[in-house]
Amino acid sequence: MTIVKQPDLKAPRFREGALNLMTNKMIEKIKAKTSKAKDMSYMDVRKVINAFNGALWNHVIESRDGVDLPEFLGRVFIATCPPPKKVNIDIPKSLKLGVKVTHRNWETDGHLGKVVYTVYDVKHMFKHHDLWGFKAGREFKRSVSSRYPDNWTMYKRAENIRSIEERVKKHKKRDFVLNRSITVPDNYNEFDLD
């Protein structure tokens, strides 16, 4: 059993600068493009965007297939992954007991739920699609973590995140080959070499 010490809460910290996309400039662009948003305040536009995002990630949690993002930017879904190879320490319990305590995820037989973003679908292929990324917000991650153990067998299984992308590509290629119609002429003879 490894002893866990209380961290120094007054030690200097490095904080990465936060990037906020909802700036006044962005709100003005939204107002210029949308006639219904012209009379709305900054906070009203922000509430509409937050409500839309909340409805989107609630649907991701409730459905097995996830959600196709608007403007064909990709797909977001939840995948069931095997237990991690590294030790996952439960910090609050460890600090309380003074000994390292690990998460075992007994409710889900050790499996983890991960939010996956993929653009490797035929309809999401656009120029430089592999440069796009997705980072789930705090509320989204917390709601996934609280609701995942209740229905964890519903979600797609993946050995690792790369296998999901490869599996999607493989199925799309297979479907393309199966759906491609090959017509053979009536007068075709495979033994005729001329």
Summary of the structure (lengths in Angstrom):
residues: 194
radius of gyration: 24.3
end to end distance: 79.7
largest distance: 86.5
contacts: 387
relative contact order: 0.12
helix: 45%
strand: 11%
